[in-house]
Amino acid sequence: MERFNAERYQSEVNARMPRSKTFRACLRAFWTGGLICVIGQLVSDTLQYRCRLPEEPRAAGTAIVMVFLGAFLTGIGVYDRIGEYAGAGSVVPITGFANSVVSPAIEFKPEVRCIIGIVRENRNR
């Protein structure tokens, strides 16, 4: 009788346990990170074929453009939604670096104004 209860309990646990979303999360991270990399490749190709930049300046230009795009999208609130959807897929490329730099700056913007005001007030004394 005890074995029947253990089996029934295990079947109840399996029925009520939430399904794993790992595969879907990995798929979202993979294709979103890949899409960011494709955009970076398009920027690099544009700098190569339109602007005729050699390899080293082209790599720097691509990084600058991608960091700018990441910072801009963070500033208007789009990159956070991309991060919620893609998870680590949006953090791994260089745009994730821009997001990690710009997000705290946006969060603490009102406090910085307060600090600047205090410094100015003390300087005028």
BALO-131265 format. One record per residue: x, y, z of N, C-alpha, C in turn. Coordinates in pm, whole numbers, plus 50000, padded with zeros to 5 digits. Atoms other than C-alpha are relative to their C-alpha. Layout:
# residues N
+-------+-------+-------+-------+-------+-------+-------+-------+-------+
!  n_xx !  n_yy !  n_zz ! ca_xx ! ca_yy ! ca_zz !  c_xx !  c_yy !  c_zz !
+-------+-------+-------+-------+-------+-------+-------+-------+-------+
!     X !     Y !     Z !     X !     Y !     Z !     X !     Y !     Z !
...
+-------+-------+-------+-------+-------+-------+-------+-------+-------+
//
This chain:
# residues 125
+-------+-------+-------+-------+-------+-------+-------+-------+-------+
!  n_xx !  n_yy !  n_zz ! ca_xx ! ca_yy ! ca_zz !  c_xx !  c_yy !  c_zz !
+-------+-------+-------+-------+-------+-------+-------+-------+-------+
! 50082 ! 49882 ! 50000 ! 50000 ! 50000 ! 50000 ! 50087 ! 50126 ! 50000 !
! 49912 ! 49885 ! 49993 ! 50285 ! 50237 ! 50079 ! 50062 ! 50032 ! 49864 !
! 49942 ! 49980 ! 50133 ! 50435 ! 50187 ! 49733 ! 49900 ! 50069 ! 49909 !
! 50104 ! 49938 ! 50082 ! 50105 ! 50281 ! 49568 ! 49992 ! 50149 ! 50032 !
! 50006 ! 49860 ! 49961 ! 50100 ! 50605 ! 49766 ! 50121 ! 50078 ! 49949 !
! 49879 ! 49934 ! 50049 ! 50458 ! 50688 ! 49669 ! 49990 ! 50023 ! 49850 !
! 50015 ! 49984 ! 50146 ! 50382 ! 50628 ! 49300 ! 49897 ! 50107 ! 49968 !
! 50105 ! 49900 ! 50023 ! 50065 ! 50832 ! 49318 ! 50051 ! 50141 ! 50034 !
! 49943 ! 49871 ! 49961 ! 50247 ! 51111 ! 49500 ! 50095 ! 50051 ! 49891 !
! 49905 ! 49961 ! 50104 ! 50522 ! 51112 ! 49235 ! 49927 ! 50044 ! 49873 !
! 50075 ! 49959 ! 50119 ! 50265 ! 51129 ! 48954 ! 49933 ! 50136 ! 50022 !
! 50058 ! 49868 ! 49969 ! 50093 ! 51423 ! 49128 ! 50107 ! 50109 ! 49992 !
! 49891 ! 49902 ! 50005 ! 50427 ! 51601 ! 49168 ! 50036 ! 50030 ! 49856 !
! 49966 ! 49980 ! 50141 ! 50510 ! 51547 ! 48801 ! 49892 ! 50077 ! 49925 !
! 50110 ! 49931 ! 50067 ! 50167 ! 51670 ! 48693 ! 49994 ! 50147 ! 50037 !
! 50011 ! 49861 ! 49953 ! 50185 ! 51989 ! 48900 ! 50128 ! 50081 ! 49984 !
! 49872 ! 49931 ! 50013 ! 50551 ! 52071 ! 48844 ! 49999 ! 50086 ! 49873 !
! 49998 ! 49916 ! 50120 ! 50598 ! 52368 ! 48607 ! 50099 ! 49945 ! 49898 !
! 49915 ! 50048 ! 50109 ! 50746 ! 52280 ! 48271 ! 50124 ! 50089 ! 49987 !
! 49876 ! 49926 ! 50018 ! 51103 ! 52381 ! 48202 ! 49992 ! 50086 ! 49874 !
! 50000 ! 49909 ! 50114 ! 51143 ! 52681 ! 47973 ! 50142 ! 50021 ! 49948 !
! 49860 ! 49986 ! 50036 ! 51514 ! 52624 ! 47917 ! 50020 ! 50002 ! 49849 !
! 49981 ! 50007 ! 50145 ! 51489 ! 52529 ! 47549 ! 49954 ! 50129 ! 49935 !
! 50053 ! 49877 ! 50059 ! 51274 ! 52831 ! 47465 ! 50092 ! 50118 ! 50034 !
! 49911 ! 49891 ! 49959 ! 51505 ! 53063 ! 47663 ! 50131 ! 49995 ! 49921 !
! 49877 ! 50014 ! 50077 ! 51813 ! 52925 ! 47487 ! 49978 ! 50039 ! 49854 !
! 50031 ! 49965 ! 50138 ! 51648 ! 52960 ! 47148 ! 49986 ! 50151 ! 49984 !
! 50015 ! 49854 ! 50005 ! 51550 ! 53322 ! 47219 ! 50135 ! 50070 ! 50013 !
! 49868 ! 49940 ! 49981 ! 51899 ! 53406 ! 47345 ! 50086 ! 49981 ! 49875 !
! 49918 ! 50030 ! 50118 ! 52061 ! 53239 ! 47043 ! 49962 ! 50088 ! 49883 !
! 50035 ! 49925 ! 50120 ! 51859 ! 53410 ! 46774 ! 50008 ! 50151 ! 50022 !
! 49988 ! 49856 ! 49975 ! 51854 ! 53753 ! 46942 ! 50146 ! 50043 ! 50000 !
! 49857 ! 49971 ! 50005 ! 52228 ! 53749 ! 47003 ! 50054 ! 49990 ! 49859 !
! 49960 ! 50013 ! 50140 ! 52274 ! 53629 ! 46646 ! 49954 ! 50118 ! 49917 !
! 50051 ! 49883 ! 50072 ! 52056 ! 53913 ! 46516 ! 50084 ! 50124 ! 50030 !
! 49913 ! 49888 ! 49963 ! 52266 ! 54166 ! 46708 ! 50134 ! 49989 ! 49926 !
! 49874 ! 50021 ! 50071 ! 52578 ! 54013 ! 46554 ! 49985 ! 50025 ! 49850 !
! 50025 ! 49972 ! 50142 ! 52424 ! 54030 ! 46205 ! 49996 ! 50150 ! 49976 !
! 50003 ! 49854 ! 50012 ! 52354 ! 54401 ! 46259 ! 50143 ! 50055 ! 50007 !
! 49860 ! 49960 ! 49992 ! 52717 ! 54443 ! 46365 ! 50077 ! 49969 ! 49872 !
! 49934 ! 50035 ! 50125 ! 52832 ! 54262 ! 46052 ! 49957 ! 50093 ! 49887 !
! 50048 ! 49904 ! 50100 ! 52613 ! 54489 ! 45837 ! 50069 ! 50135 ! 50016 !
! 49928 ! 49874 ! 49975 ! 52772 ! 54793 ! 46001 ! 50143 ! 49988 ! 49950 !
! 49862 ! 50021 ! 50044 ! 53119 ! 54649 ! 45938 ! 50010 ! 49997 ! 49848 !
! 49998 ! 50007 ! 50146 ! 53040 ! 54569 ! 45575 ! 49973 ! 50137 ! 49938 !
! 50027 ! 49865 ! 50050 ! 52897 ! 54918 ! 45523 ! 50125 ! 50086 ! 50011 !
! 49876 ! 49922 ! 49984 ! 53215 ! 55073 ! 45663 ! 50108 ! 49953 ! 49904 !
! 49899 ! 50053 ! 50091 ! 53424 ! 54845 ! 45443 ! 49972 ! 50041 ! 49856 !
! 50029 ! 49981 ! 50142 ! 53245 ! 54886 ! 45110 ! 49958 ! 50141 ! 49965 !
! 50044 ! 49863 ! 50028 ! 53091 ! 55233 ! 45137 ! 50106 ! 50103 ! 50037 !
! 49902 ! 49902 ! 49951 ! 53356 ! 55415 ! 45339 ! 50144 ! 49962 ! 49969 !
! 49867 ! 50050 ! 50038 ! 53654 ! 55207 ! 45219 ! 50099 ! 50004 ! 50116 !
! 49911 ! 50002 ! 49883 ! 53796 ! 55172 ! 45569 ! 50079 ! 49870 ! 50005 !
! 49923 ! 50123 ! 49979 ! 54080 ! 54926 ! 45632 ! 49952 ! 49927 ! 50126 !
! 50053 ! 50089 ! 49897 ! 54036 ! 54648 ! 45885 ! 50001 ! 50059 ! 50141 !
! 49992 ! 49951 ! 49862 ! 54157 ! 54813 ! 46208 ! 49904 ! 50115 ! 50029 !
! 50098 ! 49893 ! 49972 ! 53960 ! 55140 ! 46183 ! 49855 ! 49953 ! 49983 !
! 50135 ! 50054 ! 50020 ! 53660 ! 54943 ! 46058 ! 49952 ! 49928 ! 50125 !
! 50037 ! 50071 ! 49877 ! 53663 ! 54724 ! 46370 ! 49967 ! 50099 ! 50111 !
! 50027 ! 49898 ! 49898 ! 53684 ! 55030 ! 46594 ! 49870 ! 50073 ! 49969 !
! 50123 ! 49931 ! 50039 ! 53408 ! 55204 ! 46398 ! 49877 ! 49915 ! 50027 !
! 50111 ! 50091 ! 49974 ! 53185 ! 54899 ! 46423 ! 49969 ! 49995 ! 50149 !
! 50021 ! 50003 ! 49855 ! 53237 ! 54881 ! 46799 ! 49936 ! 50130 ! 50048 !
! 50057 ! 49871 ! 49960 ! 53161 ! 55252 ! 46834 ! 49853 ! 50009 ! 49963 !
! 50140 ! 49994 ! 50044 ! 52840 ! 55225 ! 46631 ! 49914 ! 49906 ! 50084 !
! 50079 ! 50096 ! 49922 ! 52723 ! 54915 ! 46821 ! 49982 ! 50047 ! 50145 !
! 50014 ! 49946 ! 49864 ! 52794 ! 55074 ! 47161 ! 49902 ! 50115 ! 49999 !
! 50096 ! 49890 ! 50010 ! 52607 ! 55385 ! 47047 ! 49858 ! 49947 ! 49988 !
! 50135 ! 50056 ! 50016 ! 52310 ! 55176 ! 46933 ! 49949 ! 49940 ! 50131 !
! 50040 ! 50057 ! 49871 ! 52306 ! 54987 ! 47263 ! 49965 ! 50107 ! 50101 !
! 50026 ! 49890 ! 49907 ! 52325 ! 55311 ! 47462 ! 49871 ! 50073 ! 49962 !
! 50120 ! 49930 ! 50046 ! 52056 ! 55476 ! 47249 ! 49875 ! 49918 ! 50031 !
! 50116 ! 50086 ! 49973 ! 51819 ! 55179 ! 47276 ! 49973 ! 49989 ! 50150 !
! 50019 ! 50000 ! 49855 ! 51878 ! 55172 ! 47652 ! 49936 ! 50131 ! 50044 !
! 50052 ! 49870 ! 49963 ! 51806 ! 55543 ! 47675 ! 49852 ! 50016 ! 49971 !
! 50143 ! 49988 ! 50033 ! 51468 ! 55510 ! 47505 ! 49918 ! 49883 ! 50055 !
! 50071 ! 50107 ! 49931 ! 51380 ! 55196 ! 47703 ! 49974 ! 49875 ! 49920 !
! 50023 ! 50117 ! 50085 ! 51389 ! 54943 ! 47420 ! 50091 ! 49884 ! 50039 !
! 49904 ! 50108 ! 49972 ! 51700 ! 54749 ! 47524 ! 49960 ! 49919 ! 50122 !
! 50048 ! 50076 ! 49883 ! 51546 ! 54654 ! 47858 ! 49897 ! 49896 ! 49960 !
! 50100 ! 50097 ! 50048 ! 51255 ! 54489 ! 47677 ! 50067 ! 49889 ! 49920 !
! 49925 ! 50102 ! 50073 ! 51500 ! 54311 ! 47447 ! 50067 ! 49906 ! 50100 !
! 49936 ! 50081 ! 49897 ! 51686 ! 54191 ! 47757 ! 49904 ! 49907 ! 50071 !
! 50100 ! 50086 ! 49937 ! 51368 ! 54060 ! 47917 ! 49964 ! 49884 ! 49908 !
! 50037 ! 50104 ! 50096 ! 51288 ! 53866 ! 47600 ! 50115 ! 49903 ! 49976 !
! 49888 ! 50083 ! 50044 ! 51635 ! 53738 ! 47511 ! 50090 ! 49951 ! 50111 !
! 49912 ! 50042 ! 49892 ! 51809 ! 53708 ! 47845 ! 50145 ! 50026 ! 49967 !
! 49857 ! 49986 ! 50022 ! 52181 ! 53647 ! 47805 ! 50035 ! 50028 ! 49855 !
! 49973 ! 49972 ! 50141 ! 52154 ! 53675 ! 47427 ! 50018 ! 50147 ! 49972 !
! 49983 ! 49857 ! 50019 ! 52133 ! 54051 ! 47464 ! 50115 ! 50057 ! 50083 !
! 49894 ! 49952 ! 49912 ! 52407 ! 54077 ! 47726 ! 50138 ! 49969 ! 49944 !
! 49870 ! 50046 ! 50045 ! 52689 ! 53891 ! 47554 ! 50063 ! 50091 ! 49895 !
! 49935 ! 49911 ! 50096 ! 52744 ! 54119 ! 47250 ! 50040 ! 50134 ! 50063 !
! 49949 ! 49873 ! 49948 ! 52911 ! 54460 ! 47292 ! 49888 ! 50096 ! 50036 !
! 50112 ! 49913 ! 49966 ! 52570 ! 54626 ! 47303 ! 49957 ! 49979 ! 50145 !
! 50028 ! 50026 ! 49859 ! 52523 ! 54460 ! 47642 ! 50091 ! 50083 ! 50090 !
! 49908 ! 49913 ! 49926 ! 52829 ! 54653 ! 47760 ! 49943 ! 50141 ! 50008 !
! 50059 ! 49866 ! 50002 ! 52664 ! 54978 ! 47653 ! 49880 ! 50007 ! 50093 !
! 50117 ! 50004 ! 49912 ! 52346 ! 54878 ! 47833 ! 50042 ! 50003 ! 50146 !
! 49957 ! 50005 ! 49860 ! 52535 ! 54801 ! 48154 ! 50063 ! 50131 ! 50045 !
! 49942 ! 49871 ! 49965 ! 52708 ! 55141 ! 48141 ! 49892 ! 50108 ! 50010 !
! 50099 ! 49893 ! 50009 ! 52406 ! 55354 ! 48049 ! 49887 ! 49983 ! 50102 !
! 50113 ! 50023 ! 49908 ! 52140 ! 55190 ! 48271 ! 50020 ! 50065 ! 50137 !
! 49983 ! 49933 ! 49870 ! 52290 ! 55301 ! 48605 ! 50001 ! 50152 ! 49989 !
! 49998 ! 49855 ! 50019 ! 52348 ! 55649 ! 48465 ! 49859 ! 50055 ! 49988 !
! 50139 ! 49956 ! 50015 ! 51981 ! 55677 ! 48370 ! 49928 ! 49989 ! 50134 !
! 50066 ! 50020 ! 49871 ! 51869 ! 55540 ! 48708 ! 50032 ! 50109 ! 50099 !
! 49955 ! 49906 ! 49897 ! 52071 ! 55787 ! 48916 ! 50009 ! 50143 ! 49950 !
! 49995 ! 49865 ! 50056 ! 52023 ! 56094 ! 48699 ! 49947 ! 50106 ! 50097 !
! 50047 ! 49897 ! 49906 ! 51809 ! 56285 ! 48956 ! 50096 ! 50022 ! 50118 !
! 49907 ! 49988 ! 49888 ! 52062 ! 56214 ! 49232 ! 50124 ! 50078 ! 49959 !
! 49883 ! 49928 ! 50048 ! 52348 ! 56349 ! 49020 ! 49971 ! 50150 ! 50000 !
! 50037 ! 49858 ! 49998 ! 52163 ! 56679 ! 48979 ! 50006 ! 50055 ! 50141 !
! 49998 ! 49958 ! 49860 ! 52125 ! 56697 ! 49355 ! 50144 ! 50019 ! 50047 !
! 49860 ! 49991 ! 49959 ! 52497 ! 56633 ! 49408 ! 50066 ! 50121 ! 49935 !
! 49942 ! 49885 ! 50069 ! 52594 ! 56892 ! 49145 ! 49952 ! 50129 ! 50066 !
! 50052 ! 49882 ! 49932 ! 52366 ! 57145 ! 49316 ! 50067 ! 50025 ! 50133 !
! 49933 ! 49986 ! 49871 ! 52526 ! 57080 ! 49654 ! 50143 ! 50049 ! 49981 !
! 49862 ! 49958 ! 50027 ! 52877 ! 57116 ! 49508 ! 50003 ! 50147 ! 49960 !
! 50004 ! 49859 ! 50042 ! 52785 ! 57446 ! 49339 ! 49969 ! 50091 ! 50118 !
! 50037 ! 49919 ! 49884 ! 52625 ! 57576 ! 49657 ! 50119 ! 50017 ! 50093 !
! 49883 ! 49993 ! 49912 ! 52937 ! 57495 ! 49861 ! 50112 ! 50082 ! 49938 !
! 49895 ! 49927 ! 50068 ! 53166 ! 57647 ! 49601 ! 49974 ! 50151 ! 50007 !
! 50035 ! 49858 ! 49998 ! 52979 ! 57980 ! 49610 ! 50013 ! 50063 ! 50139 !
! 49990 ! 49947 ! 49862 ! 53025 ! 58019 ! 49989 ! 50128 ! 50071 ! 50022 !
+-------+-------+-------+-------+-------+-------+-------+-------+-------+
//
